[in-house]
């Protein structure tokens, strides 16, 4: 009914096409996107709607099961507050709205069965530069109709007459991935030792601020000016989601989901995968500090997070199956 700032269809990313210059894209906060799908019984890689504030007004023209995760934009249905990180049965002809920003940068809406859209290069994600994928390769606009895949379960039959929605009794525990939101860990990159000792110290001891010009392609970072030991010219090499590069103006950029596939600036570090979700939820003007860890620690933290997701997914499926069998 009304578009938000930039609402796009996303999934876990588009892999295998970097050699052709097509980046992986996908959800900025993949932990929240996966959790939204788990809560409604979908596979982790199903399409979700990534929403920024101010958010959209969405009319549901059919009964469905939804979940909302990630940033808290105080979602309401027909002006009644909805819980987050919890599956909710929605009655048709109701309006979802996001009236105010509580915290975070982007939230995710999943529907049971997923959105009925086609994949582009094996992914539902919207590639804005190519104008492909997602919903016609662009952000959602007023009047767009997103079809949902059919469900064989009549969710609305569980609701009492006169009720517009029904939260189900399970929810995802989500605090751990977002603890200490202003401490972001990294592993040193190939050109880390190109920095002077004073700049290395400033990198790990100073506060950095996300510049308002930041977007899904990269976070422009303002802070201490960092210096190399000597001027170097590098050949463009592969970069990834979370690569931290030093720009010619002595400031930093962190490459995000829509990053380019190669870059020629020094790669000082890489944000560990387990901390990309909380980095994705930082907003312009938020500050944070870098903390150095080794690869073994980064792998351990990611493995722990993947295990937690597996437990959440199994529990959600068990709850949903019990609910369906009871009807």
NUDO-480428 format. One line per field, with one value per residue (C-alpha): residue number from 0; residue in three letters; x, y, z. Coordinates in nm, 4 decimals, padded with zeros to 6 digits. Each point is the difference from the previous one (the first is absolute). Example, Ala and Ser with C-alpha at 12.3 -4.5 7.8 and 13.67 -1.06 7.14 Angstrom:
# residues 2
i = (0  1)
aa = (ALA  SER)
c1 = (01.2300  00.1370)
c2 = (-00.4500  00.3440)
c3 = (00.7800  -00.0660)
# end
This chain:
# residues 327
i = (0  1  2  3  4  5  6  7  8  9  10  11  12  13  14  15  16  17  18  19  20  21  22  23  24  25  26  27  28  29  30  31  32  33  34  35  36  37  38  39  40  41  42  43  44  45  46  47  48  49  50  51  52  53  54  55  56  57  58  59  60  61  62  63  64  65  66  67  68  69  70  71  72  73  74  75  76  77  78  79  80  81  82  83  84  85  86  87  88  89  90  91  92  93  94  95  96  97  98  99  100  101  102  103  104  105  106  107  108  109  110  111  112  113  114  115  116  117  118  119  120  121  122  123  124  125  126  127  128  129  130  131  132  133  134  135  136  137  138  139  140  141  142  143  144  145  146  147  148  149  150  151  152  153  154  155  156  157  158  159  160  161  162  163  164  165  166  167  168  169  170  171  172  173  174  175  176  177  178  179  180  181  182  183  184  185  186  187  188  189  190  191  192  193  194  195  196  197  198  199  200  201  202  203  204  205  206  207  208  209  210  211  212  213  214  215  216  217  218  219  220  221  222  223  224  225  226  227  228  229  230  231  232  233  234  235  236  237  238  239  240  241  242  243  244  245  246  247  248  249  250  251  252  253  254  255  256  257  258  259  260  261  262  263  264  265  266  267  268  269  270  271  272  273  274  275  276  277  278  279  280  281  282  283  284  285  286  287  288  289  290  291  292  293  294  295  296  297  298  299  300  301  302  303  304  305  306  307  308  309  310  311  312  313  314  315  316  317  318  319  320  321  322  323  324  325  326)
aa = (UNK  UNK  UNK  UNK  UNK  UNK  UNK  UNK  UNK  UNK  UNK  UNK  UNK  UNK  UNK  UNK  UNK  UNK  UNK  UNK  UNK  UNK  UNK  UNK  UNK  UNK  UNK  UNK  UNK  UNK  UNK  UNK  UNK  UNK  UNK  UNK  UNK  UNK  UNK  UNK  UNK  UNK  UNK  UNK  UNK  UNK  UNK  UNK  UNK  UNK  UNK  UNK  UNK  UNK  UNK  UNK  UNK  UNK  UNK  UNK  UNK  UNK  UNK  UNK  UNK  UNK  UNK  UNK  UNK  UNK  UNK  UNK  UNK  UNK  UNK  UNK  UNK  UNK  UNK  UNK  UNK  UNK  UNK  UNK  UNK  UNK  UNK  UNK  UNK  UNK  UNK  UNK  UNK  UNK  UNK  UNK  UNK  UNK  UNK  UNK  UNK  UNK  UNK  UNK  UNK  UNK  UNK  UNK  UNK  UNK  UNK  UNK  UNK  UNK  UNK  UNK  UNK  UNK  UNK  UNK  UNK  UNK  UNK  UNK  UNK  UNK  UNK  UNK  UNK  UNK  UNK  UNK  UNK  UNK  UNK  UNK  UNK  UNK  UNK  UNK  UNK  UNK  UNK  UNK  UNK  UNK  UNK  UNK  UNK  UNK  UNK  UNK  UNK  UNK  UNK  UNK  UNK  UNK  UNK  UNK  UNK  UNK  UNK  UNK  UNK  UNK  UNK  UNK  UNK  UNK  UNK  UNK  UNK  UNK  UNK  UNK  UNK  UNK  UNK  UNK  UNK  UNK  UNK  UNK  UNK  UNK  UNK  UNK  UNK  UNK  UNK  UNK  UNK  UNK  UNK  UNK  UNK  UNK  UNK  UNK  UNK  UNK  UNK  UNK  UNK  UNK  UNK  UNK  UNK  UNK  UNK  UNK  UNK  UNK  UNK  UNK  UNK  UNK  UNK  UNK  UNK  UNK  UNK  UNK  UNK  UNK  UNK  UNK  UNK  UNK  UNK  UNK  UNK  UNK  UNK  UNK  UNK  UNK  UNK  UNK  UNK  UNK  UNK  UNK  UNK  UNK  UNK  UNK  UNK  UNK  UNK  UNK  UNK  UNK  UNK  UNK  UNK  UNK  UNK  UNK  UNK  UNK  UNK  UNK  UNK  UNK  UNK  UNK  UNK  UNK  UNK  UNK  UNK  UNK  UNK  UNK  UNK  UNK  UNK  UNK  UNK  UNK  UNK  UNK  UNK  UNK  UNK  UNK  UNK  UNK  UNK  UNK  UNK  UNK  UNK  UNK  UNK  UNK  UNK  UNK  UNK  UNK  UNK  UNK  UNK  UNK  UNK  UNK  UNK  UNK  UNK  UNK  UNK  UNK  UNK  UNK  UNK  UNK  UNK  UNK  UNK  UNK  UNK  UNK  UNK  UNK  UNK)
c1 = (00.0000  00.2953  00.3693  00.2709  00.3465  00.1369  -00.1883  00.1516  -00.0322  00.3131  00.1231  00.3315  00.1848  00.0939  00.3155  00.2230  -00.0098  00.2775  00.2248  -00.2619  -00.0085  -00.3311  00.0231  -00.1744  -00.2415  -00.2642  -00.1286  00.2205  -00.0883  -00.0092  -00.0518  -00.3266  -00.1110  00.0597  -00.1776  -00.3044  -00.0270  00.0538  -00.2816  -00.2570  00.1288  00.1945  00.3464  00.2666  00.0581  -00.3618  -00.0693  -00.0734  -00.0795  00.2842  -00.1465  00.1683  -00.1493  -00.2342  -00.1733  -00.2854  -00.3749  -00.0885  -00.3529  -00.0429  -00.2581  00.0107  00.0390  00.3578  00.2668  00.2740  00.2971  00.1975  00.3623  00.3014  -00.0400  -00.2918  -00.2164  -00.2901  -00.2134  -00.3772  -00.2914  -00.3090  00.1732  00.0456  00.3594  00.1486  00.2699  00.3293  00.2037  -00.3235  -00.2357  -00.3328  -00.3142  -00.1371  -00.3587  -00.0596  -00.0921  00.2271  00.2760  00.3572  00.1752  00.3293  -00.0711  00.3178  00.3643  00.1033  00.3403  00.1864  00.0365  -00.2057  -00.2655  -00.1204  -00.3491  -00.0487  -00.3254  -00.0839  00.0880  00.1963  -00.0663  -00.0982  00.2734  00.2578  00.3691  00.2702  00.3312  -00.1189  -00.0990  -00.3075  00.2122  -00.0511  00.3044  -00.0672  00.2968  -00.1004  -00.3721  -00.0566  -00.1147  -00.2500  -00.3154  00.0849  00.3518  -00.1090  -00.1308  -00.3679  -00.2261  -00.3549  -00.2524  00.2343  -00.1570  00.2239  -00.1585  00.0581  00.0265  -00.3047  -00.0282  -00.1907  -00.0688  -00.2868  00.1753  -00.2867  -00.2231  00.1986  -00.0907  -00.3007  -00.2688  00.0782  00.3756  00.2347  00.3062  00.1193  00.3609  00.1012  00.1593  00.3659  00.2611  00.3684  00.2665  00.1987  00.2046  00.3321  00.0955  -00.0644  00.1780  00.2514  -00.1313  00.2757  00.2866  00.0725  00.2661  00.2254  00.2872  00.2991  00.0041  00.2747  00.1139  -00.0310  00.3768  00.0113  -00.1297  00.2366  00.0148  -00.1797  -00.2811  -00.0351  -00.0446  -00.2510  -00.1947  -00.0615  -00.0112  -00.2107  -00.3726  -00.1277  -00.3284  -00.2185  -00.0457  -00.3528  00.1067  00.0265  -00.2244  -00.0347  00.3140  00.2293  00.0250  00.2082  00.1866  00.1248  00.2687  00.3744  00.1936  00.2018  00.3348  00.1939  00.3729  00.0480  -00.2160  -00.0929  -00.1886  -00.1958  -00.1500  -00.3766  -00.0695  -00.3034  -00.1973  -00.2959  -00.2820  00.1808  00.3311  00.1468  00.1898  00.2108  -00.1023  00.2417  -00.1401  00.1353  -00.3532  -00.1586  -00.2800  -00.1592  -00.1426  -00.3547  -00.2451  -00.0051  00.3795  00.1938  00.1798  00.3539  00.1805  00.3409  00.0153  00.1987  -00.2019  00.0798  -00.2370  -00.3177  -00.2950  -00.0624  -00.3147  -00.1554  00.0072  -00.1403  -00.3606  00.0636  00.2067  -00.2962  -00.2254  00.2164  -00.1409  00.1663  00.1655  00.0340  00.3492  00.1917  00.3474  00.1979  00.1267  00.2638  -00.0450  00.1723  -00.1546  -00.0534  -00.2085  -00.1981  -00.0744  -00.1023  -00.2434  -00.1544  -00.0308  -00.1744  -00.2421  -00.0785  -00.0695  -00.2385  -00.1842  -00.0339  -00.1567  -00.2417  -00.0984  -00.0641  -00.2053  -00.2091  -00.0756  -00.0979  -00.2350  -00.1586  -00.0494  -00.1597  -00.2336  -00.1059  -00.0461  -00.2172  -00.2498)
c2 = (00.0000  00.2290  -00.0758  00.0321  00.1468  -00.2997  -00.3290  -00.2800  -00.3763  -00.1742  -00.3459  -00.1509  00.1224  -00.0834  -00.2105  -00.1247  00.3004  00.2189  -00.0806  00.1695  00.3085  -00.0871  00.0302  -00.2230  00.2665  -00.1409  00.1138  00.2358  -00.1789  -00.3644  -00.1228  00.1947  -00.0947  -00.3705  00.0186  00.1636  -00.2958  -00.2587  00.1437  -00.0556  -00.3418  00.1067  -00.1011  00.2522  00.1125  00.0881  00.3574  00.2629  00.3696  00.2183  00.3198  00.3283  00.2836  00.1695  -00.3274  -00.0820  -00.0441  -00.3540  -00.1329  -00.3758  -00.1258  -00.3558  -00.1777  -00.0965  -00.0700  00.2625  00.0931  00.3222  00.0000  00.2307  00.3701  00.1106  00.2440  -00.0610  -00.1953  00.0307  -00.1783  00.2196  00.2212  -00.2876  -00.0702  -00.3242  -00.2090  -00.0566  -00.3192  -00.1968  -00.1629  00.1828  -00.1098  00.2952  00.0368  00.1295  00.3660  00.1244  00.2626  -00.0371  00.3253  00.1049  00.3322  00.0685  -00.0977  -00.1627  -00.1401  -00.1594  00.0735  -00.2628  -00.2569  -00.3083  -00.1218  -00.3686  -00.1683  -00.3680  -00.1721  00.2988  00.2597  -00.1408  00.1571  -00.1350  -00.0416  00.1788  -00.1869  -00.2374  00.2749  00.2051  00.2974  00.3377  00.1203  00.3728  00.0797  -00.2647  00.0642  -00.3737  -00.2487  00.0619  00.1833  00.1327  00.0843  00.3053  00.1112  -00.0605  00.2860  00.1110  -00.2307  -00.2994  -00.3381  -00.2675  -00.3422  -00.2618  -00.3685  -00.2073  -00.1539  -00.3208  00.1038  00.2336  00.2192  00.2477  -00.2799  00.0132  00.3615  00.1076  00.1940  00.3707  -00.0460  00.1275  -00.1989  -00.2774  -00.0281  -00.3649  -00.1236  -00.0293  00.2620  00.0134  00.0971  00.2627  00.2017  -00.1829  00.1021  00.3658  00.0203  00.2844  00.1649  00.2619  -00.2498  -00.1481  -00.2704  -00.0424  -00.2158  00.1846  00.0169  -00.0463  00.3631  00.0406  00.0217  00.2853  00.2249  00.1921  -00.1184  00.3172  -00.0630  -00.3619  00.1221  00.2656  -00.2646  -00.2107  00.2727  00.2746  00.0449  00.0113  00.1477  -00.1209  00.2848  00.0899  -00.0771  -00.3708  -00.2493  -00.3679  00.0202  00.1287  00.1779  00.3162  00.0256  00.3220  00.0000  00.0305  00.0489  -00.3149  00.0013  -00.2573  -00.0491  00.0903  00.0704  -00.3161  -00.0716  -00.3244  -00.2191  -00.0403  -00.3191  -00.1801  00.1531  -00.1250  00.1020  00.1457  00.0951  00.3162  00.2177  00.3124  00.2773  00.2606  00.2593  -00.2084  -00.1023  -00.3452  -00.1708  -00.3305  -00.1869  -00.1210  -00.2335  00.1806  00.0410  -00.0115  -00.3273  00.1438  00.2999  00.1627  00.1682  -00.1594  -00.2675  00.0706  -00.2592  -00.1992  00.0194  -00.3478  -00.1655  -00.0373  00.3794  00.0991  -00.0121  00.2585  00.2131  -00.0048  00.1351  00.3066  00.3241  00.3138  00.2020  -00.3111  -00.0544  -00.3235  -00.1394  -00.2699  -00.2995  -00.2269  -00.3794  -00.2923  -00.2273  -00.2851  00.2276  00.1285  -00.3560  -00.1050  00.2905  -00.0713  -00.3730  00.0778  00.2347  -00.2601  -00.2583  00.2389  00.0597  -00.3750  -00.0371  00.2869  -00.1487  -00.3462  00.1420  00.2185  -00.2926  -00.2192  00.2671  00.0577  -00.3718  -00.0427  00.2890  -00.1406  -00.3543  00.1316  00.1550)
c3 = (00.0000  00.0695  -00.0596  00.2605  -00.0409  -00.1904  00.0294  -00.2079  -00.0323  00.1332  00.0939  00.1133  -00.3084  -00.3573  -00.0168  -00.2795  -00.2336  00.1396  -00.2973  -00.2176  00.2183  00.1695  00.3769  00.2507  00.1290  00.2344  00.3366  00.1979  00.3269  -00.1020  00.3547  00.0306  -00.3522  00.0658  00.3369  -00.1601  -00.2378  00.2738  00.2097  -00.2768  -00.1071  -00.3100  -00.1121  00.1007  -00.3585  -00.0772  -00.1159  00.2646  -00.0157  00.1330  00.1448  00.0946  00.2045  -00.0767  -00.0822  -00.2374  00.0426  -00.1115  -00.0560  00.0403  -00.2488  00.1293  00.3344  00.0696  00.2588  00.0295  00.2159  00.0396  00.1171  00.0060  00.0791  00.2161  -00.1951  00.2445  -00.2519  00.0293  -00.1660  -00.0274  00.2604  00.2490  00.1063  -00.1314  00.1704  -00.1790  -00.0427  00.0328  -00.2558  -00.0374  -00.1822  -00.1979  -00.1172  -00.3510  -00.0612  00.2775  -00.0333  00.1275  00.0862  00.1620  00.1752  00.1997  00.0308  00.3281  -00.1008  -00.2874  -00.3702  -00.1896  00.0740  -00.1851  -00.0849  -00.0837  -00.1073  00.0303  -00.3282  -00.1226  -00.2673  -00.3385  -00.2132  -00.2435  00.0684  -00.1991  -00.0117  00.2746  00.2451  00.0864  00.1094  -00.1632  -00.1959  -00.0245  -00.2271  -00.2534  00.0412  00.0404  00.2590  00.2775  -00.1115  -00.3482  00.1182  00.1999  00.3404  00.0728  -00.1142  00.0726  -00.1634  -00.0300  00.0766  00.1509  -00.0347  00.2681  -00.0690  00.0918  00.3468  00.0630  00.3596  00.0887  00.2558  00.0361  00.1309  00.3254  00.0733  00.2010  -00.1829  -00.0100  00.0517  -00.2693  00.1059  00.2287  00.1245  00.0290  00.3187  -00.1061  -00.0773  -00.0885  00.2546  -00.1881  00.2502  -00.0301  -00.3578  00.0862  00.3361  00.0389  -00.3174  -00.0115  00.0083  -00.3429  -00.0343  -00.3035  -00.1186  -00.1498  -00.3789  -00.2564  00.0222  00.3791  00.0410  -00.2523  00.2809  00.2246  00.3613  00.1113  -00.2497  00.1119  00.3544  -00.1097  -00.1954  00.3100  00.2662  -00.1633  -00.0493  -00.3570  -00.1248  -00.2880  -00.2480  -00.1245  -00.3591  00.0890  -00.1795  -00.0889  -00.2135  00.2739  00.3348  -00.0221  00.3300  00.1598  00.2664  00.0504  -00.3214  -00.0637  -00.1756  -00.1991  00.0490  -00.3650  -00.3032  -00.1908  -00.3214  00.0214  -00.2699  00.0433  00.1907  00.1386  00.2858  00.2012  00.2314  00.3026  -00.1633  00.1590  -00.2478  00.0432  -00.2390  -00.1482  00.2440  00.2925  00.1056  -00.0030  -00.1871  00.1014  -00.2987  00.0598  -00.1747  -00.3369  -00.0159  -00.3241  -00.0771  -00.0149  00.1430  -00.0125  00.3414  00.2857  00.1824  00.3631  00.1407  -00.0337  00.2392  00.1387  -00.1342  00.3453  00.0466  -00.3392  00.1353  00.2711  -00.2378  -00.2429  00.2764  00.0706  -00.1367  -00.1407  00.2790  00.2201  00.1367  00.0557  00.0648  -00.1774  00.1984  -00.1518  00.0215  -00.1682  -00.2619  00.2471  00.2250  -00.2983  -00.1128  00.3512  00.0356  -00.3411  00.0727  00.3292  -00.1779  -00.2673  00.2714  00.1743  -00.3274  -00.0545  00.3456  -00.0680  -00.3362  00.1434  00.2878  -00.2319  -00.2297  00.2950  00.1366  -00.3398  -00.0630  00.3423  -00.0740  -00.3369  00.1344  00.2823  -00.2438)
# end
